[in-house]
């Protein structure tokens, strides 16, 4: 039924980032990934209380792995936030 309506499946890999809310974190992560030349297919972010959750979707697992490296640089080594695939 969905295909009849013009929809189709496409491969994608999504990263989940969660941690303590830090103003500007979602922007910094997405901006760093974009400046690294990695296309983001979708980005959703939200905050509940003092915790954030953000998903970034990429066209391939290879792009997602590159993004993890870039995001870890933004997070810094001693922070609690961690990208998960």
Secondary structure, DSSP 4 states (H G I P E B T S, - for coil): -TTTTT------EEEEEEEE--TTHHHHHHHHHHHTTPPPSEEEEEEETTEEEEEEEESSHHHHHHHHHHHHHHH-TT-S-EEE-
